[in-house]
Amino acid sequence: MEKIKVFYKSDVEFFINELIYILYKEDYFIYLENAIDYKDKLIDFIEQNIATLPSKLTPLFLNHLGSKYIFYKSNSRTTWYIFFENQENQYLVTFISNNHTEIAKFLNP
């Protein structure tokens, strides 16, 4: 199997790095290290599964976020939606959101 490459739009990289501080600042995690671990698990999931999980087509009116998406259930309360584009074995993560946002009601986990 050919090796896949996963890239992230700069907005997505910024969001992921900010997520650490948001989770810590909003007291979702008591320790900063736990917020970093949470972020690392999200990234690991993306890089290990983006090429193998069956993706879903993004609803047309949300297509500006990315034409396909997969989801990651990080715990009983939060599901992450990872939007992306791909060409052969290269994947570009274009947007990340979760079920606590307005767009989640239009997506199927």
C-alpha positions in Angstrom: 0.0 0.0 0.0 1.3 3.4 -0.9 1.9 5.8 1.9 -0.7 8.6 2.3 0.1 12.2 3.0 -2.1 14.4 5.1 -1.9 18.2 4.9 -3.8 20.8 6.8 -5.0 24.2 5.7 -3.4 26.9 7.8 -6.8 27.8 9.3 -7.2 24.2 10.5 -3.7 24.2 12.0 -4.5 27.4 13.8 -7.8 26.0 15.1 -6.1 22.8 16.3 -3.5 24.7 18.2 -6.1 27.1 19.7 -8.2 24.1 20.7 -5.6 23.1 23.3 -5.9 26.5 25.1 -9.7 26.7 24.7 -10.2 23.3 26.3 -7.8 24.2 29.1 -9.1 27.7 29.7 -12.8 26.6 29.7 -12.0 23.9 32.3 -12.7 20.9 30.1 -9.3 19.7 31.3 -7.6 20.5 34.5 -4.1 20.0 33.2 -2.8 21.5 30.0 -1.1 18.2 29.2 -4.5 16.5 29.0 -5.7 19.0 26.5 -2.6 18.4 24.4 -3.3 14.6 24.6 -6.8 15.2 23.4 -5.6 17.2 20.4 -3.0 14.5 19.7 -5.7 11.8 19.7 -7.7 13.8 17.2 -4.7 14.3 14.9 -3.7 10.6 15.2 -7.3 9.6 14.3 -7.2 11.7 11.2 -3.9 10.5 10.0 -4.6 6.9 10.7 -8.1 6.8 9.3 -8.7 9.5 6.6 -7.7 7.1 3.8 -9.5 4.0 5.2 -12.8 5.0 6.7 -15.7 5.4 4.3 -16.1 9.1 3.9 -19.4 10.9 3.4 -20.2 13.5 0.8 -20.7 16.9 2.3 -24.2 18.4 1.7 -23.9 20.8 -1.3 -24.6 24.0 0.7 -21.6 23.1 3.0 -19.3 22.0 0.2 -17.2 25.1 0.8 -15.9 23.4 3.9 -14.7 20.4 1.9 -16.3 17.9 -0.4 -16.0 14.9 1.9 -16.0 14.3 5.6 -15.4 11.6 8.2 -16.3 11.8 11.9 -14.5 10.9 15.1 -16.4 10.3 18.4 -13.9 11.5 21.0 -16.2 10.8 23.9 -19.9 10.3 24.7 -20.6 14.0 24.3 -18.4 15.1 21.4 -18.2 14.0 17.8 -15.7 15.7 15.5 -16.3 16.3 11.8 -13.2 16.4 9.6 -13.8 17.9 6.2 -11.2 17.2 3.4 -10.3 17.0 -0.2 -8.2 14.3 -1.7 -6.4 13.3 -4.8 -4.9 9.8 -5.0 -3.0 9.4 -1.7 -2.9 13.0 -0.7 -5.4 14.5 1.7 -6.0 18.1 2.6 -8.0 18.7 5.8 -10.0 21.8 5.0 -12.1 22.3 8.1 -12.8 20.7 11.5 -16.0 21.2 13.6 -17.9 19.3 16.2 -21.5 18.4 17.1 -21.7 21.4 19.4 -21.9 23.7 16.3 -24.8 24.7 14.1 -23.6 22.8 11.0 -23.7 19.5 12.9 -27.4 19.2 12.4 -26.9 18.9 8.7 -24.3 16.0 9.0 -24.7 12.3 9.7 -22.2 10.6 12.0 
